[in-house]
Amino acid sequence: MKFTAQIMTGIAACIMLFTGMTPASSDDKSIRLLVPHKVQLQLLGWAAKPTGKQRSTISTDKCLPLDDPGLRDQSRRFVELMIWCQAIKTSGIADSITLIPFPGQARAFALLNSGKADGFGNSLFRFRVEKKTDILKFTSPVIAIGDYQVGLFTAENRKDVLNVRTRNGLAKLTGITVSKWVIDRKTMYSLNLERVQEVTRWELIAKMIEGGRADFTFSRLDRKVIDQHGIKMLRIEGLKASLQDPRVLIIQRDNERLFAAVQSFISANTKAIRDAFVLSNFITEKYTGWPDVTKQSPENNSG
């Protein structure tokens, strides 16, 4: 019987080898997080180890503290994985994170719904998940409204728009954005502009602004010039806007223990989390003196 058991164990191991499966371990404590493939590749060059089936694992011992210089100029997604890593490490509910790449959000939500993943490794805008509470829970914001700001850009030939400095002046203009960019669109409409144009592709925007069919659009605040197909787009100096939706972390609905651990960490480390995004330069504090046109204030409405 012992010999038979050994044969069966060997057969099972061979099946796992040829199918790419890895045997489960009774003491394996790993949180399964869904990440875009490019994030997984980035982490493979840092601390993740391949574990089969296109998955990789990070030990929580490799977590960077949220004030670590290694976060400088890192991507938002990298910072968010470190938030996850620190939350898991601090709570002690697991000693590693398994990264599961996914081809698209529909597939990711399906994996979450089936219990094959514990959460999204990266944040999502809250509007994307507010109606999915049957399959997930979401935390309080890791990036609050007002923290991520964008610049206002117009074509180089639009001197009239480049001279606008107030919200009232902006209200007389026509904004333009891509229709499927829901948060950009929501933010644009919140400005109560004369008109908002929606187009199907980003590539159409510069030409429409240059030709006078629209006046400005949003792009990254921390740059002065965008070159789009030979059309130079310049930042309107002195104005900025805050995207009007927070970003949250996502946990599978039945994993109460994990949700409690992550939410507790976020609540206890709100400032440290924001400081980590500042360190990475995802949140910039270079333009604190510029009025935020998404906020109502006497300064913004002075004419």
Secondary structure, 3 states (H helix, E strand, C coil): CHHHHHHHHHHHHHHHHHHCCCCCCCCCCEEEEEEEHHHHHHHHCCCCEEEECCEEEEEHHHCCCCCCHHHCCCCHHHHHHHHHHHHHHHHCCCCEEEEEEECCHHHHHHHHHCCCCCEECCCEEHHHCCCCCCCEEECCCCECCCCCEEEEEEECCCHHHHCCCCHHHHCCCEEEEECCCHHHHHHHHCCCCCEEEEECCHHHHHHHHHCCCCCEEEEECCCCEEEECCEEEEEEEEEEEECCCCEECEEECCCHHHHHHHHHHHHHCHHHHHHHHHHHCCCCCCCCCCCECCCCCCCCCCC
